[in-house]
Amino acid sequence: MMKEHQFNDRLPAILDQAARERIENDEQVLRGECIGKHGHIPVPGELVALYATLPVYYPETLWTFRHEEDAKIAIVWLLPIK
C-alpha cells in the first residue's frame, strides 16, 4: 500500500526479483527478515533491503491463507529500507 505519488515504475521488478530468488532456492520469506540486494535492483535511490513484516492494518484472520488442509501460507508485506 502506498500513496499515488510514491509509486515507482520499477517496483514490480524489485518484487519479481525477490520472489524469483526465493522460488529458485525453495526458501520462504520469514517475518522480521531483511532481504538484501543480490545483484542489481533497478530503482533510483539508495534501496538497501526489503523488510518482511505482518500486514498489521488488517485483522489477524487475514495474516494467513489456508491453501490445502495442512498448508498455511503467511502473508507478509515487504517494506523498502532506504
C-alpha positions in Angstrom: 0.0 0.0 0.0 1.3 3.4 -0.9 0.2 6.8 -1.9 -0.1 7.5 -5.6 2.9 9.8 -5.7 5.1 7.2 -4.0 4.7 4.6 -6.7 7.9 3.8 -8.7 7.7 2.1 -12.1 10.5 -0.3 -11.0 8.7 -1.6 -8.0 7.2 -4.7 -9.8 10.7 -5.6 -11.0 12.0 -5.4 -7.4 9.3 -7.7 -6.1 9.7 -10.1 -9.0 13.4 -10.4 -8.3 12.8 -11.1 -4.6 10.1 -13.7 -5.4 12.2 -15.5 -8.1 15.2 -15.8 -5.8 13.1 -17.4 -3.2 11.4 -19.8 -5.6 14.7 -20.8 -7.2 16.2 -21.6 -3.8 13.0 -23.1 -2.4 13.0 -20.7 0.5 10.2 -18.8 2.3 10.2 -15.2 3.4 10.2 -15.0 7.2 8.6 -12.2 9.3 11.4 -9.9 10.5 13.7 -10.9 7.8 15.7 -8.3 5.7 16.1 -9.3 2.1 19.3 -7.6 0.9 20.3 -6.7 -2.6 21.8 -9.5 -4.6 22.9 -8.1 -7.8 21.2 -5.1 -9.4 17.9 -3.9 -8.1 16.8 -1.3 -10.7 15.4 1.5 -8.6 16.6 5.1 -8.2 17.8 6.0 -4.7 19.7 4.0 -2.1 17.5 0.9 -1.6 19.3 -1.2 1.0 16.9 -4.0 1.5 13.3 -5.2 1.9 11.9 -5.8 5.4 9.3 -8.5 5.8 6.5 -7.8 8.3 3.0 -8.7 9.1 0.1 -6.9 7.3 -0.8 -5.1 10.6 -3.6 -2.9 9.1 -5.7 -6.0 8.5 -7.3 -8.4 11.1 -5.1 -11.3 12.2 -7.5 -13.7 10.3 -6.1 -12.2 7.1 -2.5 -12.8 8.0 -2.5 -16.4 6.8 -4.2 -18.3 3.9 -5.1 -22.0 4.1 -4.2 -23.5 0.7 -5.0 -27.1 1.5 -5.9 -29.0 4.6 -2.5 -28.7 6.2 -0.8 -26.0 4.2 -0.9 -22.5 5.6 0.6 -19.6 3.7 1.6 -16.5 5.7 1.0 -13.1 4.1 3.9 -10.6 4.5 4.5 -7.1 3.5 7.9 -6.2 2.0 8.8 -2.7 3.1 11.7 -0.9 1.5 14.6 0.1 3.7 16.5 3.2 2.4 
